[in-house]
């Protein structure tokens, strides 16, 4: 009978120790999973912010520049492009001719602006001007099509 009780006591003791180890391992796994979830949530948030910035630029079409003079130029260029598009769509040759002088002035200003760009702004400037040039070509094509 003593052996039975000692055996049962040993079994209970081993079970308690085993359960405690399992509980500790489960707690560690939960902590690790929680940390992983937090890391993933942070990365998703960062990626969402980057996507939101790119979508804003794509929808708006006008990037933000650190230099106020550059930003002012870009805003004026946007106004010019809107007038150019309107003239092209309506095939208004008078308005189109008037835009020629404004385009020359903007071209001269662009040369001055290009020398004032920081590293990040220089890339945004290049991307913006490339996209703008493509838009202007499409407007010009629309004007010449019957």
N, CA, C and O atoms as a GROMACS GRO file, in nm:
protein
  584
    1UNK      N    1   0.081  -0.117   0.000
    1UNK     CA    2   0.000   0.000   0.000
    1UNK      C    3   0.087   0.126   0.000
    1UNK      O    4   0.055   0.225  -0.066
    2UNK      N    5   0.198   0.119   0.076
    2UNK     CA    6   0.289   0.232   0.079
    2UNK      C    7   0.344   0.260  -0.060
    2UNK      O    8   0.355   0.375  -0.103
    3UNK      N    9   0.377   0.152  -0.130
    3UNK     CA   10   0.431   0.169  -0.264
    3UNK      C   11   0.327   0.235  -0.355
    3UNK      O   12   0.360   0.319  -0.439
    4UNK      N   13   0.201   0.194  -0.336
    4UNK     CA   14   0.096   0.250  -0.418
    4UNK      C   15   0.083   0.401  -0.393
    4UNK      O   16   0.075   0.480  -0.487
    5UNK      N   17   0.081   0.440  -0.262
    5UNK     CA   18   0.069   0.581  -0.229
    5UNK      C   19   0.192   0.660  -0.274
    5UNK      O   20   0.179   0.772  -0.325
    6UNK      N   21   0.310   0.603  -0.255
    6UNK     CA   22   0.431   0.669  -0.300
    6UNK      C   23   0.432   0.685  -0.452
    6UNK      O   24   0.473   0.788  -0.504
    7UNK      N   25   0.388   0.582  -0.522
    7UNK     CA   26   0.380   0.587  -0.668
    7UNK      C   27   0.279   0.691  -0.714
    7UNK      O   28   0.303   0.766  -0.808
    8UNK      N   29   0.164   0.694  -0.645
    8UNK     CA   30   0.060   0.791  -0.680
    8UNK      C   31   0.108   0.933  -0.650
    8UNK      O   32   0.085   1.026  -0.728
    9UNK      N   33   0.177   0.948  -0.536
    9UNK     CA   34   0.231   1.079  -0.499
    9UNK      C   35   0.336   1.124  -0.600
    9UNK      O   36   0.339   1.241  -0.638
   10UNK      N   37   0.420   1.034  -0.644
   10UNK     CA   38   0.522   1.067  -0.744
   10UNK      C   39   0.455   1.104  -0.877
   10UNK      O   40   0.500   1.196  -0.945
   11UNK      N   41   0.350   1.034  -0.912
   11UNK     CA   42   0.277   1.062  -1.035
   11UNK      C   43   0.212   1.202  -1.029
   11UNK      O   44   0.217   1.278  -1.125
   12UNK      N   45   0.153   1.233  -0.914
   12UNK     CA   46   0.091   1.364  -0.896
   12UNK      C   47   0.199   1.472  -0.902
   12UNK      O   48   0.179   1.576  -0.966
   13UNK      N   49   0.312   1.449  -0.837
   13UNK     CA   50   0.422   1.544  -0.837
   13UNK      C   51   0.473   1.569  -0.980
   13UNK      O   52   0.494   1.683  -1.020
   14UNK      N   53   0.493   1.462  -1.055
   14UNK     CA   54   0.539   1.475  -1.193
   14UNK      C   55   0.436   1.547  -1.279
   14UNK      O   56   0.472   1.628  -1.366
   15UNK      N   57   0.310   1.519  -1.256
   15UNK     CA   58   0.204   1.585  -1.332
   15UNK      C   59   0.202   1.735  -1.304
   15UNK      O   60   0.187   1.814  -1.397
   16UNK      N   61   0.217   1.774  -1.177
   16UNK     CA   62   0.218   1.915  -1.140
   16UNK      C   63   0.337   1.986  -1.205
   16UNK      O   64   0.323   2.095  -1.259
   17UNK      N   65   0.453   1.921  -1.198
   17UNK     CA   66   0.573   1.981  -1.259
   17UNK      C   67   0.555   1.992  -1.411
   17UNK      O   68   0.588   2.093  -1.471
   18UNK      N   69   0.503   1.887  -1.470
   18UNK     CA   70   0.482   1.885  -1.614
   18UNK      C   71   0.382   1.993  -1.656
   18UNK      O   72   0.402   2.062  -1.756
   19UNK      N   73   0.274   2.008  -1.580
   19UNK     CA   74   0.174   2.111  -1.611
   19UNK      C   75   0.232   2.250  -1.595
   19UNK      O   76   0.204   2.341  -1.673
   20UNK      N   77   0.316   2.265  -1.490
   20UNK     CA   78   0.377   2.396  -1.467
   20UNK      C   79   0.469   2.432  -1.583
   20UNK      O   80   0.468   2.545  -1.631
   21UNK      N   81   0.550   2.333  -1.629
   21UNK     CA   82   0.637   2.357  -1.745
   21UNK      C   83   0.555   2.390  -1.869
   21UNK      O   84   0.591   2.479  -1.946
   22UNK      N   85   0.446   2.318  -1.888
   22UNK     CA   86   0.362   2.343  -2.003
   22UNK      C   87   0.300   2.483  -1.995
   22UNK      O   88   0.291   2.553  -2.096
   23UNK      N   89   0.260   2.522  -1.876
   23UNK     CA   90   0.202   2.656  -1.858
   23UNK      C   91   0.307   2.762  -1.887
   23UNK      O   92   0.277   2.863  -1.952
   24UNK      N   93   0.430   2.741  -1.839
   24UNK     CA   94   0.539   2.836  -1.866
   24UNK      C   95   0.568   2.845  -2.016
   24UNK      O   96   0.586   2.954  -2.070
   25UNK      N   97   0.572   2.730  -2.080
   25UNK     CA   98   0.598   2.730  -2.224
   25UNK      C   99   0.484   2.797  -2.299
   25UNK      O  100   0.507   2.869  -2.396
   26UNK      N  101   0.362   2.773  -2.255
   26UNK     CA  102   0.248   2.838  -2.320
   26UNK      C  103   0.253   2.989  -2.300
   26UNK      O  104   0.222   3.065  -2.392
   27UNK      N  105   0.292   3.032  -2.182
   27UNK     CA  106   0.303   3.175  -2.154
   27UNK      C  107   0.413   3.238  -2.239
   27UNK      O  108   0.394   3.347  -2.294
   28UNK      N  109   0.528   3.170  -2.251
   28UNK     CA  110   0.636   3.219  -2.335
   28UNK      C  111   0.592   3.228  -2.481
   28UNK      O  112   0.622   3.326  -2.550
   29UNK      N  113   0.521   3.127  -2.528
   29UNK     CA  114   0.472   3.127  -2.666
   29UNK      C  115   0.374   3.241  -2.688
   29UNK      O  116   0.376   3.306  -2.793
   30UNK      N  117   0.289   3.266  -2.589
   30UNK     CA  118   0.193   3.376  -2.601
   30UNK      C  119   0.265   3.510  -2.604
   30UNK      O  120   0.229   3.598  -2.681
   31UNK      N  121   0.369   3.524  -2.521
   31UNK     CA  122   0.447   3.648  -2.521
   31UNK      C  123   0.515   3.669  -2.657
   31UNK      O  124   0.512   3.778  -2.714
   32UNK      N  125   0.576   3.562  -2.707
   32UNK     CA  126   0.644   3.569  -2.837
   32UNK      C  127   0.544   3.602  -2.947
   32UNK      O  128   0.572   3.685  -3.035
   33UNK      N  129   0.428   3.539  -2.944
   33UNK     CA  130   0.325   3.566  -3.045
   33UNK      C  131   0.277   3.711  -3.033
   33UNK      O  132   0.255   3.778  -3.134
   34UNK      N  133   0.261   3.758  -2.911
   34UNK     CA  134   0.218   3.896  -2.890
   34UNK      C  135   0.319   3.995  -2.946
   34UNK      O  136   0.282   4.094  -3.010
   35UNK      N  137   0.448   3.968  -2.922
   35UNK     CA  138   0.553   4.055  -2.975
   35UNK      C  139   0.554   4.052  -3.128
   35UNK      O  140   0.570   4.155  -3.193
   36UNK      N  141   0.535   3.933  -3.184
   36UNK     CA  142   0.533   3.920  -3.329
   36UNK      C  143   0.415   3.996  -3.388
   36UNK      O  144   0.427   4.062  -3.491
   37UNK      N  145   0.300   3.987  -3.322
   37UNK     CA  146   0.182   4.059  -3.369
   37UNK      C  147   0.206   4.209  -3.363
   37UNK      O  148   0.167   4.281  -3.455
   38UNK      N  149   0.269   4.257  -3.256
   38UNK     CA  150   0.300   4.399  -3.244
   38UNK      C  151   0.395   4.445  -3.356
   38UNK      O  152   0.375   4.550  -3.415
   39UNK      N  153   0.498   4.364  -3.383
   39UNK     CA  154   0.593   4.398  -3.489
   39UNK      C  155   0.523   4.404  -3.626
   39UNK      O  156   0.546   4.495  -3.705
   40UNK      N  157   0.438   4.304  -3.651
   40UNK     CA  158   0.366   4.301  -3.778
   40UNK      C  159   0.273   4.421  -3.788
   40UNK      O  160   0.263   4.484  -3.893
   41UNK      N  161   0.206   4.454  -3.677
   41UNK     CA  162   0.115   4.569  -3.677
   41UNK      C  163   0.191   4.698  -3.706
   41UNK      O  164   0.143   4.783  -3.781
   42UNK      N  165   0.310   4.713  -3.648
   42UNK     CA  166   0.392   4.833  -3.674
   42UNK      C  167   0.433   4.839  -3.821
   42UNK      O  168   0.427   4.945  -3.883
   43UNK      N  169   0.476   4.725  -3.876
   43UNK     CA  170   0.518   4.723  -4.016
   43UNK      C  171   0.400   4.751  -4.109
   43UNK      O  172   0.416   4.820  -4.210
   44UNK      N  173   0.284   4.697  -4.076
   44UNK     CA  174   0.166   4.722  -4.158
   44UNK      C  175   0.129   4.870  -4.152
   44UNK      O  176   0.092   4.930  -4.253
   45UNK      N  177   0.138   4.928  -4.033
   45UNK     CA  178   0.107   5.071  -4.019
   45UNK      C  179   0.204   5.156  -4.100
   45UNK      O  180   0.162   5.250  -4.168
   46UNK      N  181   0.334   5.124  -4.093
   46UNK     CA  182   0.433   5.197  -4.171
   46UNK      C  183   0.406   5.184  -4.321
   46UNK      O  184   0.411   5.282  -4.395
   47UNK      N  185   0.376   5.062  -4.364
   47UNK     CA  186   0.348   5.040  -4.506
   47UNK      C  187   0.222   5.115  -4.549
   47UNK      O  188   0.215   5.170  -4.658
   48UNK      N  189   0.122   5.115  -4.462
   48UNK     CA  190  -0.002   5.187  -4.493
   48UNK      C  191   0.023   5.338  -4.506
   48UNK      O  192  -0.034   5.403  -4.593
   49UNK      N  193   0.110   5.391  -4.420
   49UNK     CA  194   0.143   5.533  -4.428
   49UNK      C  195   0.214   5.565  -4.560
   49UNK      O  196   0.185   5.666  -4.625
   50UNK      N  197   0.308   5.478  -4.599
   50UNK     CA  198   0.380   5.498  -4.725
   50UNK      C  199   0.284   5.493  -4.844
   50UNK      O  200   0.292   5.574  -4.936
   51UNK      N  201   0.194   5.395  -4.840
   51UNK     CA  202   0.096   5.382  -4.949
   51UNK      C  203   0.006   5.505  -4.953
   51UNK      O  204  -0.026   5.556  -5.060
   52UNK      N  205  -0.036   5.551  -4.835
   52UNK     CA  206  -0.124   5.669  -4.829
   52UNK      C  207  -0.054   5.791  -4.889
   52UNK      O  208  -0.116   5.869  -4.961
   53UNK      N  209   0.076   5.807  -4.860
   53UNK     CA  210   0.151   5.919  -4.916
   53UNK      C  211   0.158   5.909  -5.069
   53UNK      O  212   0.140   6.008  -5.140
   54UNK      N  213   0.185   5.787  -5.119
   54UNK     CA  214   0.196   5.770  -5.263
   54UNK      C  215   0.061   5.788  -5.332
   54UNK      O  216   0.053   5.844  -5.441
   55UNK      N  217  -0.044   5.740  -5.266
   55UNK     CA  218  -0.178   5.758  -5.324
   55UNK      C  219  -0.213   5.906  -5.327
   55UNK      O  220  -0.269   5.956  -5.424
   56UNK      N  221  -0.180   5.977  -5.219
   56UNK     CA  222  -0.208   6.121  -5.214
   56UNK      C  223  -0.136   6.193  -5.327
   56UNK      O  224  -0.194   6.279  -5.393
   57UNK      N  225  -0.010   6.159  -5.348
   57UNK     CA  226   0.065   6.221  -5.457
   57UNK      C  227   0.006   6.183  -5.592
   57UNK      O  228  -0.003   6.267  -5.682
   58UNK      N  229  -0.034   6.056  -5.607
   58UNK     CA  230  -0.089   6.012  -5.736
   58UNK      C  231  -0.222   6.080  -5.763
   58UNK      O  232  -0.250   6.121  -5.876
   59UNK      N  233  -0.305   6.091  -5.660
   59UNK     CA  234  -0.436   6.155  -5.679
   59UNK      C  235  -0.418   6.303  -5.700
   59UNK      O  236  -0.476   6.362  -5.791
   60UNK      N  237  -0.339   6.363  -5.616
   60UNK     CA  238  -0.318   6.507  -5.624
   60UNK      C  239  -0.227   6.539  -5.743
   60UNK      O  240  -0.247   6.640  -5.811
   61UNK      N  241  -0.130   6.455  -5.768
   61UNK     CA  242  -0.039   6.475  -5.878
   61UNK      C  243   0.071   6.576  -5.850
   61UNK      O  244   0.162   6.592  -5.931
   62UNK      N  245   0.063   6.644  -5.738
   62UNK     CA  246   0.160   6.747  -5.707
   62UNK      C  247   0.234   6.708  -5.579
   62UNK      O  248   0.175   6.706  -5.471
   63UNK      N  249   0.362   6.678  -5.591
   63UNK     CA  250   0.437   6.645  -5.469
   63UNK      C  251   0.464   6.770  -5.387
   63UNK      O  252   0.457   6.882  -5.438
   64UNK      N  253   0.495   6.750  -5.262
   64UNK     CA  254   0.531   6.861  -5.174
   64UNK      C  255   0.683   6.876  -5.174
   64UNK      O  256   0.756   6.777  -5.169
   65UNK      N  257   0.729   6.999  -5.180
   65UNK     CA  258   0.871   7.026  -5.180
   65UNK      C  259   0.908   7.106  -5.056
   65UNK      O  260   0.828   7.187  -5.008
   66UNK      N  261   1.028   7.083  -5.004
   66UNK     CA  262   1.075   7.154  -4.885
   66UNK      C  263   1.100   7.302  -4.915
   66UNK      O  264   1.073   7.388  -4.830
   67UNK      N  265   1.150   7.331  -5.032
   67UNK     CA  266   1.182   7.467  -5.072
   67UNK      C  267   1.053   7.537  -5.118
   67UNK      O  268   0.988   7.491  -5.211
   68UNK      N  269   1.018   7.648  -5.052
   68UNK     CA  270   0.894   7.721  -5.083
   68UNK      C  271   0.894   7.775  -5.226
   68UNK      O  272   0.790   7.778  -5.291
   69UNK      N  273   1.009   7.817  -5.274
   69UNK     CA  274   1.018   7.870  -5.411
   69UNK      C  275   0.989   7.760  -5.513
   69UNK      O  276   0.923   7.784  -5.614
   70UNK      N  277   1.038   7.640  -5.486
   70UNK     CA  278   1.013   7.526  -5.574
   70UNK      C  279   0.865   7.492  -5.571
   70UNK      O  280   0.804   7.466  -5.675
   71UNK      N  281   0.807   7.491  -5.452
   71UNK     CA  282   0.665   7.459  -5.439
   71UNK      C  283   0.580   7.563  -5.513
   71UNK      O  284   0.482   7.528  -5.579
   72UNK      N  285   0.617   7.688  -5.502
   72UNK     CA  286   0.545   7.795  -5.571
   72UNK      C  287   0.551   7.773  -5.722
   72UNK      O  288   0.451   7.789  -5.792
   73UNK      N  289   0.669   7.738  -5.772
   73UNK     CA  290   0.684   7.712  -5.915
   73UNK      C  291   0.592   7.597  -5.958
   73UNK      O  292   0.523   7.606  -6.059
   74UNK      N  293   0.593   7.490  -5.881
   74UNK     CA  294   0.512   7.372  -5.915
   74UNK      C  295   0.363   7.409  -5.917
   74UNK      O  296   0.289   7.365  -6.004
   75UNK      N  297   0.321   7.489  -5.821
   75UNK     CA  298   0.180   7.532  -5.819
   75UNK      C  299   0.146   7.614  -5.944
   75UNK      O  300   0.040   7.596  -6.004
   76UNK      N  301   0.236   7.704  -5.984
   76UNK     CA  302   0.214   7.783  -6.106
   76UNK      C  303   0.214   7.693  -6.229
   76UNK      O  304   0.135   7.714  -6.322
   77UNK      N  305   0.300   7.594  -6.230
   77UNK     CA  306   0.306   7.502  -6.342
   77UNK      C  307   0.177   7.421  -6.353
   77UNK      O  308   0.130   7.393  -6.463
   78UNK      N  309   0.120   7.384  -6.239
   78UNK     CA  310  -0.008   7.313  -6.239
   78UNK      C  311  -0.118   7.400  -6.300
   78UNK      O  312  -0.201   7.350  -6.377
   79UNK      N  313  -0.119   7.528  -6.266
   79UNK     CA  314  -0.217   7.620  -6.324
   79UNK      C  315  -0.197   7.629  -6.476
   79UNK      O  316  -0.293   7.628  -6.552
   80UNK      N  317  -0.072   7.637  -6.517
   80UNK     CA  318  -0.039   7.643  -6.660
   80UNK      C  319  -0.089   7.516  -6.730
   80UNK      O  320  -0.149   7.524  -6.837
   81UNK      N  321  -0.064   7.401  -6.670
   81UNK     CA  322  -0.106   7.275  -6.731
   81UNK      C  323  -0.259   7.267  -6.742
   81UNK      O  324  -0.311   7.216  -6.841
   82UNK      N  325  -0.330   7.318  -6.642
   82UNK     CA  326  -0.476   7.317  -6.647
   82UNK      C  327  -0.525   7.405  -6.763
   82UNK      O  328  -0.617   7.366  -6.836
   83UNK      N  329  -0.464   7.522  -6.778
   83UNK     CA  330  -0.502   7.612  -6.888
   83UNK      C  331  -0.466   7.549  -7.023
   83UNK      O  332  -0.542   7.560  -7.119
   84UNK      N  333  -0.351   7.483  -7.030
   84UNK     CA  334  -0.306   7.415  -7.153
   84UNK      C  335  -0.404   7.305  -7.191
   84UNK      O  336  -0.442   7.291  -7.307
   85UNK      N  337  -0.445   7.228  -7.092
   85UNK     CA  338  -0.540   7.118  -7.116
   85UNK      C  339  -0.672   7.175  -7.168
   85UNK      O  340  -0.729   7.123  -7.264
   86UNK      N  341  -0.720   7.280  -7.104
   86UNK     CA  342  -0.846   7.342  -7.145
   86UNK      C  343  -0.836   7.392  -7.289
   86UNK      O  344  -0.928   7.370  -7.369
   87UNK      N  345  -0.726   7.459  -7.323
   87UNK     CA  346  -0.706   7.510  -7.458
   87UNK      C  347  -0.698   7.395  -7.558
   87UNK      O  348  -0.754   7.405  -7.668
   88UNK      N  349  -0.630   7.289  -7.521
   88UNK     CA  350  -0.616   7.174  -7.611
   88UNK      C  351  -0.750   7.104  -7.634
   88UNK      O  352  -0.783   7.067  -7.746
   89UNK      N  353  -0.827   7.087  -7.528
   89UNK     CA  354  -0.955   7.019  -7.541
   89UNK      C  355  -1.054   7.100  -7.624
   89UNK      O  356  -1.134   7.045  -7.700
   90UNK      N  357  -1.049   7.233  -7.608
   90UNK     CA  358  -1.141   7.319  -7.683
   90UNK      C  359  -1.084   7.358  -7.820
   90UNK      O  360  -1.151   7.423  -7.900
   91UNK      N  361  -0.959   7.317  -7.844
   91UNK     CA  362  -0.887   7.350  -7.969
   91UNK      C  363  -0.887   7.501  -7.994
   91UNK      O  364  -0.903   7.549  -8.106
   92UNK      N  365  -0.866   7.574  -7.883
   92UNK     CA  366  -0.864   7.721  -7.887
   92UNK      C  367  -0.721   7.767  -7.918
   92UNK      O  368  -0.637   7.775  -7.829
   93UNK      N  369  -0.696   7.795  -8.044
   93UNK     CA  370  -0.561   7.832  -8.087
   93UNK      C  371  -0.517   7.967  -8.030
   93UNK      O  372  -0.397   7.987  -8.008
   94UNK      N  373  -0.609   8.058  -8.005
   94UNK     CA  374  -0.574   8.187  -7.946
   94UNK      C  375  -0.522   8.167  -7.804
   94UNK      O  376  -0.417   8.220  -7.768
   95UNK      N  377  -0.595   8.090  -7.725
   95UNK     CA  378  -0.552   8.062  -7.588
   95UNK      C  379  -0.421   7.985  -7.589
   95UNK      O  380  -0.334   8.007  -7.506
   96UNK      N  381  -0.409   7.894  -7.684
   96UNK     CA  382  -0.287   7.815  -7.695
   96UNK      C  383  -0.167   7.904  -7.725
   96UNK      O  384  -0.060   7.884  -7.669
   97UNK      N  385  -0.184   8.002  -7.812
   97UNK     CA  386  -0.076   8.094  -7.847
   97UNK      C  387  -0.037   8.180  -7.725
   97UNK      O  388   0.081   8.206  -7.702
   98UNK      N  389  -0.136   8.222  -7.650
   98UNK     CA  390  -0.108   8.303  -7.531
   98UNK      C  391  -0.031   8.223  -7.426
   98UNK      O  392   0.048   8.278  -7.350
   99UNK      N  393  -0.055   8.095  -7.423
   99UNK     CA  394   0.016   8.010  -7.327
   99UNK      C  395   0.163   7.992  -7.363
   99UNK      O  396   0.243   7.953  -7.278
  100UNK      N  397   0.199   8.021  -7.487
  100UNK     CA  398   0.338   8.007  -7.531
  100UNK      C  399   0.432   8.094  -7.449
  100UNK      O  400   0.538   8.047  -7.407
  101UNK      N  401   0.396   8.218  -7.425
  101UNK     CA  402   0.481   8.308  -7.346
  101UNK      C  403   0.491   8.259  -7.201
  101UNK      O  404   0.599   8.261  -7.141
  102UNK      N  405   0.379   8.216  -7.147
  102UNK     CA  406   0.380   8.166  -7.010
  102UNK      C  407   0.467   8.041  -7.000
  102UNK      O  408   0.540   8.023  -6.902
  103UNK      N  409   0.460   7.956  -7.101
  103UNK     CA  410   0.543   7.835  -7.104
  103UNK      C  411   0.691   7.868  -7.109
  103UNK      O  412   0.771   7.801  -7.043
  104UNK      N  413   0.729   7.971  -7.186
  104UNK     CA  414   0.869   8.012  -7.193
  104UNK      C  415   0.917   8.066  -7.059
  104UNK      O  416   1.028   8.036  -7.015
  105UNK      N  417   0.833   8.145  -6.995
  105UNK     CA  418   0.870   8.199  -6.863
  105UNK      C  419   0.887   8.086  -6.762
  105UNK      O  420   0.979   8.088  -6.680
  106UNK      N  421   0.798   7.987  -6.768
  106UNK     CA  422   0.810   7.873  -6.676
  106UNK      C  423   0.935   7.791  -6.707
  106UNK      O  424   0.999   7.738  -6.615
  107UNK      N  425   0.970   7.779  -6.834
  107UNK     CA  426   1.092   7.706  -6.872
  107UNK      C  427   1.216   7.772  -6.818
  107UNK      O  428   1.307   7.705  -6.769
  108UNK      N  429   1.221   7.905  -6.826
  108UNK     CA  430   1.335   7.980  -6.773
  108UNK      C  431   1.343   7.964  -6.621
  108UNK      O  432   1.450   7.942  -6.564
  109UNK      N  433   1.227   7.974  -6.557
  109UNK     CA  434   1.223   7.958  -6.410
  109UNK      C  435   1.263   7.817  -6.368
  109UNK      O  436   1.326   7.798  -6.264
  110UNK      N  437   1.228   7.718  -6.450
  110UNK     CA  438   1.262   7.579  -6.417
  110UNK      C  439   1.414   7.560  -6.412
  110UNK      O  440   1.464   7.485  -6.328
  111UNK      N  441   1.485   7.627  -6.501
  111UNK     CA  442   1.632   7.616  -6.500
  111UNK      C  443   1.689   7.674  -6.371
  111UNK      O  444   1.784   7.619  -6.316
  112UNK      N  445   1.632   7.783  -6.323
  112UNK     CA  446   1.678   7.842  -6.198
  112UNK      C  447   1.643   7.753  -6.079
  112UNK      O  448   1.724   7.736  -5.987
  113UNK      N  449   1.524   7.697  -6.082
  113UNK     CA  450   1.475   7.612  -5.973
  113UNK      C  451   1.559   7.486  -5.961
  113UNK      O  452   1.590   7.441  -5.850
  114UNK      N  453   1.596   7.428  -6.073
  114UNK     CA  454   1.669   7.301  -6.073
  114UNK      C  455   1.797   7.307  -5.990
  114UNK      O  456   1.838   7.207  -5.933
  115UNK      N  457   1.859   7.424  -5.984
  115UNK     CA  458   1.982   7.438  -5.906
  115UNK      C  459   1.959   7.451  -5.757
  115UNK      O  460   2.054   7.449  -5.679
  116UNK      N  461   1.835   7.463  -5.715
  116UNK     CA  462   1.804   7.484  -5.574
  116UNK      C  463   1.745   7.360  -5.507
  116UNK      O  464   1.694   7.369  -5.395
  117UNK      N  465   1.750   7.248  -5.572
  117UNK     CA  466   1.685   7.127  -5.521
  117UNK      C  467   1.776   7.046  -5.431
  117UNK      O  468   1.894   7.026  -5.461
  118UNK      N  469   1.721   6.998  -5.320
  118UNK     CA  470   1.793   6.905  -5.233
  118UNK      C  471   1.782   6.765  -5.293
  118UNK      O  472   1.714   6.746  -5.393
  119UNK      N  473   1.849   6.668  -5.233
  119UNK     CA  474   1.851   6.533  -5.286
  119UNK      C  475   1.714   6.471  -5.307
  119UNK      O  476   1.683   6.425  -5.416
  120UNK      N  477   1.631   6.470  -5.203
  120UNK     CA  478   1.498   6.410  -5.212
  120UNK      C  479   1.409   6.491  -5.305
  120UNK      O  480   1.336   6.435  -5.386
  121UNK      N  481   1.417   6.623  -5.294
  121UNK     CA  482   1.337   6.709  -5.380
  121UNK      C  483   1.378   6.694  -5.526
  121UNK      O  484   1.294   6.704  -5.615
  122UNK      N  485   1.505   6.670  -5.552
  122UNK     CA  486   1.552   6.654  -5.690
  122UNK      C  487   1.485   6.534  -5.756
  122UNK      O  488   1.446   6.541  -5.872
  123UNK      N  489   1.473   6.425  -5.682
  123UNK     CA  490   1.407   6.306  -5.737
  123UNK      C  491   1.259   6.334  -5.759
  123UNK      O  492   1.204   6.300  -5.864
  124UNK      N  493   1.193   6.394  -5.661
  124UNK     CA  494   1.051   6.427  -5.676
  124UNK      C  495   1.031   6.520  -5.795
  124UNK      O  496   0.936   6.505  -5.872
  125UNK      N  497   1.122   6.618  -5.810
  125UNK     CA  498   1.115   6.715  -5.920
  125UNK      C  499   1.124   6.642  -6.054
  125UNK      O  500   1.043   6.665  -6.144
  126UNK      N  501   1.223   6.554  -6.066
  126UNK     CA  502   1.242   6.479  -6.190
  126UNK      C  503   1.119   6.394  -6.222
  126UNK      O  504   1.072   6.394  -6.336
  127UNK      N  505   1.068   6.323  -6.122
  127UNK     CA  506   0.950   6.240  -6.143
  127UNK      C  507   0.829   6.325  -6.182
  127UNK      O  508   0.753   6.290  -6.273
  128UNK      N  509   0.812   6.437  -6.114
  128UNK     CA  510   0.699   6.526  -6.142
  128UNK      C  511   0.709   6.583  -6.283
  128UNK      O  512   0.612   6.582  -6.358
  129UNK      N  513   0.827   6.635  -6.318
  129UNK     CA  514   0.842   6.697  -6.450
  129UNK      C  515   0.828   6.594  -6.562
  129UNK      O  516   0.775   6.625  -6.668
  130UNK      N  517   0.875   6.472  -6.540
  130UNK     CA  518   0.860   6.366  -6.639
  130UNK      C  519   0.713   6.333  -6.660
  130UNK      O  520   0.666   6.322  -6.773
  131UNK      N  521   0.639   6.318  -6.549
  131UNK     CA  522   0.496   6.289  -6.558
  131UNK      C  523   0.421   6.406  -6.623
  131UNK      O  524   0.330   6.385  -6.703
  132UNK      N  525   0.460   6.528  -6.588
  132UNK     CA  526   0.395   6.646  -6.644
  132UNK      C  527   0.420   6.656  -6.794
  132UNK      O  528   0.329   6.690  -6.870
  133UNK      N  529   0.541   6.626  -6.837
  133UNK     CA  530   0.573   6.631  -6.980
  133UNK      C  531   0.488   6.529  -7.056
  133UNK      O  532   0.442   6.557  -7.167
  134UNK      N  533   0.468   6.412  -6.998
  134UNK     CA  534   0.385   6.310  -7.063
  134UNK      C  535   0.240   6.359  -7.074
  134UNK      O  536   0.175   6.338  -7.176
  135UNK      N  537   0.191   6.425  -6.970
  135UNK     CA  538   0.055   6.480  -6.975
  135UNK      C  539   0.045   6.585  -7.086
  135UNK      O  540  -0.051   6.586  -7.162
  136UNK      N  541   0.144   6.673  -7.093
  136UNK     CA  542   0.143   6.780  -7.192
  136UNK      C  543   0.142   6.722  -7.333
  136UNK      O  544   0.074   6.775  -7.422
  137UNK      N  545   0.216   6.614  -7.356
  137UNK     CA  546   0.217   6.550  -7.487
  137UNK      C  547   0.079   6.495  -7.521
  137UNK      O  548   0.033   6.506  -7.635
  138UNK      N  549   0.012   6.436  -7.422
  138UNK     CA  550  -0.122   6.383  -7.445
  138UNK      C  551  -0.219   6.497  -7.479
  138UNK      O  552  -0.303   6.483  -7.567
  139UNK      N  553  -0.207   6.609  -7.409
  139UNK     CA  554  -0.293   6.724  -7.438
  139UNK      C  555  -0.268   6.775  -7.580
  139UNK      O  556  -0.362   6.807  -7.653
  140UNK      N  557  -0.142   6.781  -7.619
  140UNK     CA  558  -0.109   6.829  -7.753
  140UNK      C  559  -0.163   6.733  -7.860
  140UNK      O  560  -0.213   6.777  -7.963
  141UNK      N  561  -0.154   6.603  -7.834
  141UNK     CA  562  -0.210   6.504  -7.928
  141UNK      C  563  -0.360   6.524  -7.942
  141UNK      O  564  -0.415   6.518  -8.052
  142UNK      N  565  -0.427   6.548  -7.829
  142UNK     CA  566  -0.573   6.566  -7.833
  142UNK      C  567  -0.607   6.689  -7.916
  142UNK      O  568  -0.710   6.692  -7.984
  143UNK      N  569  -0.523   6.789  -7.911
  143UNK     CA  570  -0.550   6.911  -7.985
  143UNK      C  571  -0.538   6.890  -8.136
  143UNK      O  572  -0.614   6.948  -8.213
  144UNK      N  573  -0.444   6.809  -8.177
  144UNK     CA  574  -0.420   6.790  -8.320
  144UNK      C  575  -0.509   6.683  -8.381
  144UNK      O  576  -0.516   6.673  -8.503
  145UNK      N  577  -0.575   6.604  -8.300
  145UNK     CA  578  -0.663   6.499  -8.352
  145UNK      C  579  -0.796   6.560  -8.394
  145UNK      O  580  -0.845   6.655  -8.334
  146UNK      N  581  -0.852   6.504  -8.497
  146UNK     CA  582  -0.982   6.553  -8.550
  146UNK      C  583  -1.096   6.491  -8.475
  146UNK      O  584  -1.212   6.519  -8.504
   0.00000   0.00000   0.00000
